[in-house]
Amino acid sequence: MNKKIQVALWLCWITITPVLLWIAYQLAPPTFNGLEIDILSFLLLMCLVSFWPIIINETPVFYVQGVSLVVFLYFGVFIEMILTQIAVIVLLLKVRISVKDLFRYPLNSLLFSFVSIGGAIVYYMVGGSHGRIIFSDSFLSAIISYELTVFLLNQLLLNILQFLIYKKKFNILTRSFLWEFFTSLIIFPIGIALYFLYLEVGIEAIIFIGTPLLALSIILTLYYKTQQINHYLQRASEIGHQLTGRLNIKNVLDIFMDRVTAMIPLDAAYIIDVNENDKIKIVRKYENGAIDINVEEPKSPDRGLSGHVYVMRQSVLFHTRKQWRHIQQSQLPHSVESVIAVPVMRNQELIGIVILASNKKYAFDKAQLMIIDLLSAYLGVAVENAKNYQETKRQSEHCSLTGLYNYRYLEATLEQNFIELKQQKMQTLSLILLDIDHFKAVNDTYGHHAGNEVLIQLSHRLLKAFRHKGTIARYGGEEFVILLKDHDKKQTMNIAEEVRLLIANTPFDIEQTLQSTNSTISVFITASIGVAMAPYDAEDAISLVRHADRAMYTGAKRAGRNKVAEYVS
């Protein structure tokens, strides 16, 4: 809420509240009759009940209506309004409203005032009165009308305010609505019992009924927290299965960040990677409702909350900024108050850090810390599984000597490319096949180690010059392939010629291993190259490779080697 609206809200509260109190006084002028102690006793009970609210969808639900009902029936709406306003202040103090959210005091004050006035008007319209009332059908209808009005008006006004202020979707049937409806069904008969017992025994009724009411408030609060923990555990289990079912690290991090930010109310979240060199790097950052990827370079873990967790290897929960002000050079936004920071461990090693932050004080509790600890364990397993899978996949798709893609990968890529070609996702697919000339002579003259050096150096040259133009693979032995998408025949032939010159014009430094003394020499090597293009020269992957191979042998090898030849049908 911006400052102007907050100022306007305070002005409305200052202006409207006296008017509403005057209306309440006129509707039912209060008579104390020396019952000030009784009123103070009811106020104490209301404050105690307000001290154990349930926070549902960031909305406090508390059970003060059982006591306020008795106050309303006996003392009238004016006294009920004043006591309810004090109870609301206690409630907001309990949930620790931050300075920037102080507008919630006048907002809630006005909300409860309108609810009290609305309920009272309906109560009087159906013939309700105050003081010592005899139980009858008319009394029952009046009190039920009052309770329904208070309940529905409260929900309606709450939804209107959330829509206007927080832009939340207008929805009556929410979890807070169901919880308040459920608890109202429990509290209502307790309130009626407290009222009639108060008529009979006086202030002692507050002890007889108020104590169980207070206990019920605490029990319902604990029950809700238990339900909330069970809900978190169920969600954590679902998220864990989703994480461990992914074999790509990017997907794992995306799912973790997306699910956690949806499950727990927060303002910022960070996933920090710890690499083998003991450097840390933020790999996912959630701020202002958006997720950023790879947002910084690796750095030393010598500052901030991430550095604190890196050193301590323990989870931390801070409720206010004062609790972690001793941690120097934190990069968290200045508005952050509450923080959860959890290490991601795997096999006794720290592989990451998860940090959640909120601008509200006491935004997180121990249950949420436990859940994030559990999810971080899932994250550690999922990241390790993804790394192992990606490494196995990399080894299965790459040549162990040159580091280029191997025949297996090339075969699968060709099949996929032809599917895309038929779907017209690309126009042409060119294949450049090169074979090193007289490679056997290199092995026989200088040794197989020297031959391997030639293959490795050639791979590095091809990657450096052409990796951004196409896919480079070792086809087998001394043969290499370059795949090009959407290149015409002239462009393909020019690139093939660049490859030929790259090999022929620059010597290869190799080490002789067949001589009595090892020495490094420079040798010039050439390659014969064949070119074929789909869909003009081939209709399938096998034909494309076969035709490029035919062009290489008939048009380059047999023509004297160190040449580029294109396929001719």
N, C-alpha and C positions, 0 to 999 in steps of 0.2 A: 504494500500500500504506500503510495507516494505521500510526501509531507503535507501537501495541500489537503488531501482527503482526511489525513489524520487530524489536522488542525480543525477542519470542518466537523469531524466527528466529536471532538472534545467540546466544541462550541454547541453542537446539538445536545450533547449530554448535559452541559451546564444549563442550557435553556429549557430542555424538555423535562428533565427529571423533577424539578420542583413542580411543574404543571401536573405530571403524573401522580406525584405524592399528594398534591392538593385534591385531585380527582378521587384518589383512593380514600382520602380523609372524608370527602363529602359523601362518597358512596356508603361508608360505614364508619362513622366517628368512633374512635376507640375509647373504651372505658377501662381503666386499669384496675380500679377497685382494690388497690393495695397488693396487686399481683405482680409487682415488678420483679421479685425474686423468681417467680414462675417463668416470666418472660425471659429473664437472663438464663435460667436453666434450659429452656428450650433452645435459646441461642447457642449455648455451649454444646448441646447435643447436635445441633445443625452444623456447627463448625467442626466437630469431631467426625461426623459422617462425611463432610466435604473433604476431609483430609485423606480419604481413600477412594479417589476416583479411578475409573477405567478410561484409558485413552484409546479411542477407537477411531481410525481414520483421522488422527490428529485432533479429534473432538473429545473433550472430557465428558464422561457420563458419570453422574453421581446420584446418590439415593437420598437426597435431602427432602424429596417431596413427601415422604411419609411423615416427617416432623412438621414441615411447612403446612401440610394439610390440617393438622391439629391446631396450629397457630391461627390459620385462616378461619377455621370453624368457630373457634372460641373468641379470638381477639379481633377478627376482621382483617380485611385486605391491607389496611395501612400498616399494621404491625407486621403482618406476613411479608409485605414488600421490604420493609426495613431489615428484618432479620435475614431474608433471602439475599439481599444485597451484601450484607456482611459475610454470609456464607460463601457467596460467589467470590468475594475478595480473598477469603481463605483458600478457596479452590485454586484460584489463579496464582496465589503465592506458592501453593504446593507444587504446581506444575512448572514453577520457576519461569515466569514470563521474562524474556529479555528486554533490554531497554528499547530496542527498535520495535518491539511488539507491545508496548505499553497501551497502544490504542485498543487492545482487547479488553481492558478494564471498562471504558465507557461503552464499548460495543456490547459486551455481555450484560452490563448494567441495564442498558436500554432494552435489550432482548428480554431479560427476565421481568423487567417492569411492565412491558407491553403484555407479556404472557400473564402476569398476575392480574392486570387490569382486565384483560380479555376474559380470563376464567371467572373473575368476580362478576362481571356484567352478565355473563350467561347464568351464573349461579343465582343472581338476584332475579333474573327474568323468569326462572322456573320456580320462584317462590322460596329461595333459600334465606336463612337467617343466621344469627350468630349467638354465641353464649351457650346456655344449657338447652340442647335440642333433644327432643324425644325421638327415638328411632321410629320411623314410619315410612310408608311407601313414598310419600312426597319428599321426605328427607333423602331417601335412597336415590330417587330420580335426580334430585338437585345435585347431590354429591357426585354421582356418576357423570352427569352433564359437565360439572366443573372439571373433573379429572380428565375427561375426554377432550375438553376444550384446551386445557393446559397442555396436554400431551401433543395434540395435533397442531396447535398454534406454535408451540415450541419448535416442532419439526419443520413446519412451513417457513417460519421466520429464519431458522438456521439455514435452510436450503437457499432461501433468497439472499441472505448475507454471503454465503459461500459462492453463490453465482456472481453476485455483484462485485465482491472484493477479490476472490481467488479464481474467478472464471471457471469454477468447477461445474460439471454438468448437473443440471437440476434433476435430482433423483431422490425420491422419498424412501423407497425400499432399500436402504443401505444397512450395513452391519450395525451401525450406531442406532438406527431406527429399531431394528429387531431386538437389540440388547435392551434399549430403553423400554420398549413395549413389554418384553419379558420381565424385566425387573419391576416395572410399574404394576404388573399383575401380582407380584409377590409383595411389594411394599404397600399397595393400597389397603388390603385388609389389615395389615399391621398398623397403619395409620389410623384406621377406624377403631381398632381395638385400643390403641393408645388414647384416643380421644375419649371414649366412654370410660376407660379406666381412670383417666384424669378427672372426669366428672365425679367419680365415686371416691377415690382415695387422695386426689390432689397431686402434689408435686412428686410423691413417691412413685407415681406411674411412670415417670421418666426413667427411673431406675429399673422397674419391672419390665417395661417394654423397650425403653431406649437402649438398654444394654444388649438385648438380643438383636435389635435393629442395627446397632453398631457392629456387633459380631457378624451379622449377615452381610453388612457392607464390606467388611474385611474378607469374609469367605468368598463372596462373589468376585471381589477384586483378585484374590489369589486364584480362583477358578478360571477367570478370564486369562490371567497370565499363564496358567497351565495350558489352556486351550491354545493360546498364542504360541507357546513353546512347541506344542505338538504340531501346530500349523507350520511353524518354521522348520521343524525336523522333517516333516513330510516334503516341504518345498526343497529343503537341502538334499534329501534323498533323490528327488526328481532331477535337481540340477546336477548332482553327482553322476547320475546315470547319463545325463546329456553330455557332461564333460568327458567322462571316460569313454563315451562312444565316438568321440571325434579323434581323428588321427592327423589333424593339421593344427599346429600351434596357434596360428592366427584365429581359426575357428574356436579353439578352446578359450582363448583370451576374450574374444568377442562375446561368447555365450556367458562366461563368468561375469563380465562387466554388465551385460544387458540384464541378466537375471538378478544380480545383487542390487543394482540400482532400482529395479522394479519392486523388489521384495522389501527393502528397508528404506524408510524415508531419510534422505540425506541431500546434501548440497554439493558435495564433491567426493570423488573416489579416484584412487590411483592404484595401478598394478606396476610394480617395480621389479625389473629383472636384475638378478645378481649373476654375473658371468664368471668364468673360471679365473679371470684375472682380478677378481675382487673389485670389479667396477659395477656400479649400479646405473640403471637407466629406466626412466619411465616409459613403458611400452603401451600403456593405455591410461588416458586421463579423462575423467568425467567432470565437467564444470559447466554451469549455466545451461544444463539440460542437454549438452552435446558431448559426444565421445570423440577424442582425438587419438590418433595412432602414431607411435614413434615420435614423440614430441620433444625429445632432447638427446644430446650426445651422452655417451657413458661418462661417469665422473666418479671420483673417490667418495666412499661413504663416510665422510667426516663431518657431516652437519645435518641438522634437521631431525625430524621424527624417523625418517628412514635410516639415518645414521645411528640413532638411538636403538632401534630394533636390530640393526645389523650387529651392533656390539653386544646387546643384552640377549639376543636370540629368544626373546619372550614377548608375548602379547601384552599390550597396554590398553587401558581404557581411561580416558580423561573426560570429565564431565564439564569442566570450564577451562577457559584459556589460562587462568591463573595456575592451574595444576601442571601445565606443561610450559610455562614461561621460562623455566630454567633451561629448556632445550634451545640452544642458540641457532640462529640463522635458518629458521624454518621457512620453507617456501610456500607454505599453505596460505591461502587468502587471509587477509587481516580480519575478515568477518567471522572466521571459523572459531567456534567455541568448543564443541564436543568432538572427540577423536577416538576412533578405534584403529589400532595398528597391529598387524598380525604377521609373523614370519611364515613363509612358505618353506617347509622343510621336506627333504627327501633323502633317505639313507643317511641321516645325521648331518646332512649338508644343507646350508641355506641357499635356496635357488631363487627366492623372490620375497617380496614384501607387499602386503595389501594394506592400504590406508583408506578409511572412510571418514568423512568429515561432515559436520553439520554446523550451521550458524546459530543453532539453538543450544542453550545450556541444558545439560542432562538429557540430551536427545537420545542417547544410547543406554542400554542396560546390560547386565551381565549375560542375560539370555541371548541377546544379539551378538555379544562378543563370542559366546560359545558357538553360535551358528557360523559366524565368520571363520572361527578356528576350524570348524569341521569342513566348511567349504574350501578353505585354503589347503587342507589335507587332500581333498578331492582334486584341487587344482594342481598340486604337486604331482600326484599320480598321473593325471591326464597329460600334463606337460612332458613328463618322462616317457609315457607311452607314445606320445606324438613324436618326440625326438627320436626314440628308438625306431619307430616305424619309418620316419622320414630318412633316417640314416640307412636303414635296411633297403628302403626303396631307392635311395641314391646309389648305394652300392650295386643294386641289381640293374640300374639303368645307366651306369657310367663305366667306362673303361678304367680299370685300376691303374694302368700304366700312364695314360695320357690325361685322364680326368674328363675326356670328352664323353658325350653320350655314346652308348654302344649299339650293336645291331638290334638288340631286343627293343630298346627305346625307339630306334629309328623305324623299325617295322610297325610298331603301334602308332607312331606319329604319322607315318605315311597313310595308314588305313583311315585315321581320323581326318587327315587333310583331304582325302578323296571324298569322304562323306560331306565335308564342308564345301568341296568343289561342286558336288552334285546338288547341294542345297543352295548354290550360288552365293555362299558367304565369302568366296574369293573367286577371282577370275582365272588365274593361272597358278600352276605349281611347277617350279623349275627345280631340276636335280642336277647338281654338278658332282661328278664322280672323278676323283683323281687317284692315280696310282704312281708311287715313287719309281722312277726308272732305275734299273740295275740295283735294286735294294739288296739282293742276295750277295752282290759283289761287296757291298759295304760290310755285311756281316762276315764274309769270308776273309776280307782284307784286314779289317780293324777289330773284329770281334762283335759278338751279339750285344755286349754292353754298349758299344758305340752305335749299333743299330737302334737300340732303345733310345739313346740320347737323341738321335735324329728324329724319331717319332715324337718324343716329348717336345723338342724344340719346334717342330713343325706344328704341333697342336697349339702351342703358345702363340705362334705367329697367326695362325688362323683365327684363334679366339680374339686376339687383340685387334685384328683388322676387320673381322666380319661377324662378330658375335651379335651385333645389333642389327644386322641385315637378314640373318636367317639362322636356321638350326644347323649346328656342326656336329658331326658324329664320326667315330671311327668305324668303318664298315667291316674291317677285318684285315689282319696282316698289315700291309703297307698301304691300304686303300682307305680313303676318307670321303665323306659326303657332305655337301652343303645344300640344304633345302631353302628355297626362296619362294615367298608368297607374293603374288601380284607383280611379278617382273616380266616385262616383255622379252622377246628373244634377243634383241639388241642389248638390253641392260644385263641380261644373264650372261651373254657372251663377253661383255666388257668385264664383269666381275670375275668370270673364269680366267680371263687374260690377266687380271690383277693377281689372281692366285698363282698363276704360272710364273709371273715375274717375281712375286714375293718369294717363291721357292728358288728360282734359278739365279737371281741376281745377288742374293745374300748368302755367304757361306755359313755352314754349320760347324760349330766348334765341338769336336768329339775327342774322346780319350782313347788312345790305342791301348789295347790290353793283350795283344798277341805278341808284342815285342818283349825283349828282355827287360827293357826299362819302359815304364809307362810315360807317355807324353801326350800333350794336347795339341791337336792340329786342326786346321780349318779345311773343310772339303766343300766343293760345290756339288749340288745335287739337283736334278731336274725331275719333273713329273709330267705324265701324260694325262690329259683331262678330256672327259666326255660329257656332253650336255644333252639333256632331253627335257621336254616340257609337256605337261598335261594342260588341257585335254587334247592338244594337237597331235602329240606323238604317242600318247598312251591313254587307255581308259581305266586302268587299274594300277595299283602300287607295284605289283610284280613286273608288269610291262614297262613301267617308267624306269625302274632300276635296270632291267635287262637292256633297254634301248640305250640308256646312258653308258652302260658297260660296253655295248657293241660299238657305240661311237668312239669310246676311248681306245678300244683295240684296233678297230679298222681305220679310224680317221686320225689317230694320234700315234699309237705304238707302231703300227706298220708303216706309217708315213715318216718315221725317223725319230719319234719320241720328242719330248719337250714341246708339245703342241696342244692346242685346244681344238676339239672337233665337235660339231653338233650332229645330232642324229638325223639321218636322211632315210626315209622309208623306201 
